[in-house]
C-alpha cells in the first residue's frame, strides 16, 4: 500500500475517533442539562415583562446570558401563536426547555439521495420539558407554537454570542415545507 494511502487511512480513522469522542462528550453534557431540576418561574422572572408578548413578525430571540469565554449562549425565545422556526439541524450542541405555553416539535429524517428532510413524527412540548440535540443532521426539527397563547422557551447553544446568528441552525430544505 502506498505511504500516502496509508497516511490518509490513519487520518480517516483518527478523524472518526475524534468525531465519536465529541459526540459522546456532547451527549453527556446534554443528558446532564436535560435532567437538571429547573425552577421555571425563576427562569422566566429574568425576562422583562415588556418582551413577554413577543414580536408580531417572527418569534423573538433575547440573549439571557453569554459565557465570557464564548463556550455557550442562553436565549429566551418568545413565540406568538403560529410562529415557527425553519426546518433545521444544528451546527452545535443545543438544548431547550419550555417555560410557558406549548410548542409543537416536528421531527425529520435526512434523505441524502434527495437532499431533503422528510417529516417522521411530532411531539408536543409542555412547560418543564427539556430537549437536547447534538450537531449534525441526525436531529432535524421544526418548532412551532401551535397553541392559542404565547409560549416561551429557554435555549442554550454551544456558541459565543457573536456566532449565535450564523453558528447555530443548519437550515435544510424539506418535503412539504
C-alpha positions as CSV (number, residue, x, y, z in Angstrom):
1,X,0.0,0.0,0.0
2,X,1.5,3.4,-0.9
3,X,2.5,5.6,2.0
4,X,0.0,8.4,1.1
5,X,-2.9,5.9,1.1
6,X,-1.8,4.5,4.5
7,X,-1.5,8.1,5.9
8,X,-5.0,9.0,4.8
9,X,-6.3,5.8,6.1
10,X,-4.8,6.5,9.5
11,X,-6.1,10.1,9.4
12,X,-9.6,8.9,8.5
13,X,-9.5,6.5,11.4
14,X,-8.3,9.3,13.8
15,X,-11.0,11.7,12.5
16,X,-13.7,9.1,13.1
17,X,-12.4,8.6,16.7
18,X,-12.4,12.4,17.3
19,X,-15.9,12.7,16.0
20,X,-17.1,9.9,18.2
21,X,-15.4,11.4,21.3
22,X,-17.0,14.8,20.5
23,X,-20.5,13.2,20.2
24,X,-20.0,11.2,23.4
25,X,-18.9,14.4,25.3
26,X,-21.8,16.4,23.9
27,X,-24.3,13.7,24.8
28,X,-23.1,13.6,28.4
29,X,-23.4,17.3,28.7
30,X,-26.9,17.3,27.1
31,X,-28.1,14.5,29.3
32,X,-27.0,16.4,32.4
33,X,-28.7,19.6,31.2
34,X,-31.9,17.7,30.4
35,X,-32.1,16.1,33.8
36,X,-31.3,19.2,35.8
37,X,-34.0,20.5,38.0
38,X,-35.5,23.7,36.7
39,X,-37.3,26.5,38.5
40,X,-39.4,27.5,35.6
41,X,-40.9,30.6,37.4
42,X,-37.4,31.7,38.4
43,X,-36.0,31.4,34.9
44,X,-39.0,33.2,33.5
45,X,-38.6,36.1,36.0
46,X,-35.4,37.2,34.2
47,X,-37.3,38.0,31.0
48,X,-38.5,41.6,31.1
49,X,-42.3,41.9,31.1
50,X,-42.2,44.1,28.1
51,X,-40.7,41.3,26.0
52,X,-43.1,38.6,27.1
53,X,-45.6,39.5,24.3
54,X,-43.2,38.7,21.6
55,X,-43.0,40.3,18.1
56,X,-45.7,40.2,15.5
57,X,-43.2,39.4,12.7
58,X,-41.4,36.4,14.0
59,X,-40.5,34.6,17.2
60,X,-38.4,36.9,19.5
61,X,-34.9,35.9,20.5
62,X,-33.3,37.6,23.5
63,X,-29.9,36.8,25.0
64,X,-30.2,35.9,28.6
65,X,-26.5,35.2,29.2
66,X,-23.4,34.7,27.2
67,X,-20.4,32.9,28.7
68,X,-17.5,35.4,28.7
69,X,-15.2,32.6,27.3
70,X,-17.5,32.0,24.4
71,X,-18.5,28.4,25.2
72,X,-22.3,28.9,25.3
73,X,-25.1,31.4,25.0
74,X,-28.5,31.3,26.6
75,X,-31.6,32.8,24.8
76,X,-35.2,33.3,25.6
77,X,-37.5,32.6,22.6
78,X,-41.0,34.1,22.8
79,X,-43.5,32.6,20.3
80,X,-46.8,34.1,19.4
81,X,-49.4,31.6,18.1
82,X,-48.4,30.2,14.7
83,X,-44.8,31.4,14.8
84,X,-42.2,28.7,13.8
85,X,-38.6,28.1,13.0
86,X,-37.5,26.9,9.6
87,X,-36.7,23.2,9.3
88,X,-33.2,22.8,10.6
89,X,-30.4,20.7,12.1
90,X,-27.7,22.2,14.3
91,X,-24.1,23.3,13.8
92,X,-23.5,23.0,17.5
93,X,-24.9,21.2,20.6
94,X,-28.1,22.7,21.9
95,X,-30.9,22.2,24.5
96,X,-34.1,23.9,25.1
97,X,-36.7,23.9,27.9
98,X,-40.3,25.1,27.6
99,X,-41.1,27.7,30.3
100,X,-44.6,28.7,29.3
101,X,-47.2,27.6,26.8
102,X,-46.7,24.6,24.5
103,X,-44.6,24.0,21.4
104,X,-45.1,21.5,18.7
105,X,-41.9,19.9,17.5
106,X,-41.9,18.2,14.1
107,X,-39.1,15.6,13.6
108,X,-37.5,15.0,10.3
109,X,-35.1,12.4,8.8
110,X,-32.5,13.5,6.3
111,X,-32.7,11.8,2.9
112,X,-29.2,12.2,1.4
113,X,-30.4,11.0,-2.0
114,X,-32.9,13.8,-2.5
115,X,-31.2,16.2,-0.2
116,X,-34.5,16.8,1.6
117,X,-35.7,16.4,5.2
118,X,-38.7,14.2,5.5
119,X,-41.2,14.5,8.4
120,X,-41.3,11.4,10.6
121,X,-43.2,12.4,13.7
122,X,-44.3,15.1,16.0
123,X,-44.2,15.8,19.8
124,X,-46.0,18.3,22.0
125,X,-43.6,20.1,24.4
126,X,-45.1,21.4,27.6
127,X,-43.6,23.6,30.5
128,X,-40.7,21.7,32.1
129,X,-40.0,19.6,29.0
130,X,-36.3,19.6,28.0
131,X,-35.0,18.5,24.7
132,X,-31.4,18.2,23.5
133,X,-29.6,17.7,20.2
134,X,-26.0,17.1,19.1
135,X,-24.6,18.8,16.0
136,X,-25.4,17.4,12.5
137,X,-28.4,16.2,10.6
138,X,-29.4,13.4,12.9
139,X,-31.8,15.6,14.8
140,X,-33.6,17.8,12.3
141,X,-36.7,19.5,13.6
142,X,-39.0,22.5,13.4
143,X,-40.5,24.2,16.4
144,X,-43.9,25.9,16.3
145,X,-46.3,27.5,18.7
146,X,-49.4,25.6,17.7
147,X,-51.4,26.9,20.6
148,X,-53.6,29.9,21.2
149,X,-51.4,31.5,23.9
150,X,-47.8,32.9,23.9
151,X,-45.1,30.3,24.5
152,X,-41.7,31.0,26.0
153,X,-38.7,28.7,25.9
154,X,-35.1,28.9,27.1
155,X,-32.4,27.7,24.6
156,X,-28.7,27.0,25.3
157,X,-26.4,26.8,22.3
158,X,-22.7,25.9,22.3
159,X,-21.6,29.1,20.6
160,X,-20.3,32.5,21.5
161,X,-22.8,35.4,21.4
162,X,-21.1,36.7,18.2
163,X,-21.7,33.4,16.4
164,X,-25.3,33.0,17.6
165,X,-26.9,34.3,14.4
166,X,-24.9,32.1,12.0
167,X,-23.4,29.3,14.1
168,X,-26.5,27.5,15.4
169,X,-29.0,26.4,12.8
170,X,-28.3,24.4,9.7
171,X,-31.5,25.2,7.7
172,X,-32.4,22.5,5.2
173,X,-35.0,22.0,2.5
174,X,-37.8,19.7,3.4
175,X,-40.7,17.8,1.9
176,X,-43.9,19.9,2.3
177,X,-42.0,22.8,4.0
